[in-house]
Structures are given as C-alpha cells and as structure tokens.
Amino acid sequence: MSKQQLIEAIRKHNHSATQDFLMGFNEDALNNYLNHLEYRRRPRNSNSRWIRPGETPAVVMRARR
C-alpha cells in the first residue's frame, strides 16, 4: 500500500488520527499501526495476543512544529 492508502485505512479505524499527524510517520510505522488496529477488532479470548514488533518502540512521540 502507498503511504496515502495506509493513512486512509488507519483513519477508518481511528477517526481521531489526523492526516497531518499520520504524515509524520514512515510507511513501515503506519503499516505496523494498521496491523495493530486490525488485530484489535478480532474477538478476544485466552489465545489472543498481539506482539509488538521488536523494532517498534513502545512509546512514540513526534515534536510539534
């Protein structure tokens, strides 16, 4: 997916994420976030686990300009 397609898909799941905010992340980060959002929509049970990719930090911040 292109960066714009990833952003559009993310915004379908997370309406509060703005276009401008999401543009600050690269395609890999957006893809990881979209995968996480899609995983959250699945039914939960004792076998449900989402494992954060090792290269992804637990907390991400972006400085405002």
C-alpha positions in Angstrom: 0.0 0.0 0.0 1.1 3.6 -0.6 1.5 5.9 2.3 -1.8 7.7 1.5 -3.6 4.3 1.3 -2.2 3.3 4.7 -3.4 6.7 6.2 -6.9 6.3 4.8 -7.1 2.7 6.2 -5.9 3.9 9.6 -8.4 6.7 9.7 -11.3 4.2 9.1 -10.3 2.6 12.4 -9.1 5.6 14.3 -11.2 8.7 13.4 -9.2 10.9 15.8 -5.9 10.4 13.9 -5.4 13.4 11.7 -3.9 13.3 8.2 -1.2 15.8 9.3 -0.2 13.7 12.3 0.0 10.4 10.4 2.1 12.0 7.6 4.9 12.4 10.1 5.4 8.6 10.2 7.1 6.4 7.6 5.3 3.6 5.7 6.7 0.8 7.9 5.4 2.5 11.1 2.0 3.2 9.5 1.8 -0.4 8.4 2.6 -1.7 11.9 0.0 0.6 13.4 -2.7 -0.5 10.8 -1.9 -4.2 11.6 -2.3 -3.4 15.3 -5.7 -1.7 14.7 -6.9 -4.6 12.6 -5.8 -7.1 15.2 -7.8 -5.2 17.9 -11.0 -5.8 16.0 -10.8 -9.5 16.4 -12.7 -11.3 19.2 -10.7 -11.7 22.3 -10.0 -15.0 24.1 -7.3 -16.6 26.1 -5.2 -17.2 23.0 -5.4 -13.6 21.7 -2.1 -11.9 21.8 -0.6 -9.1 19.8 3.2 -9.0 20.0 4.8 -5.6 19.3 7.4 -5.9 16.6 10.9 -5.7 18.1 12.0 -2.7 16.1 9.0 -0.7 17.2 9.4 1.4 20.3 6.6 1.1 23.0 6.1 4.9 23.1 6.3 7.1 20.0 6.2 10.9 20.1 6.5 13.5 17.4 7.6 17.1 18.2 5.0 19.7 17.1 6.3 22.4 14.9 
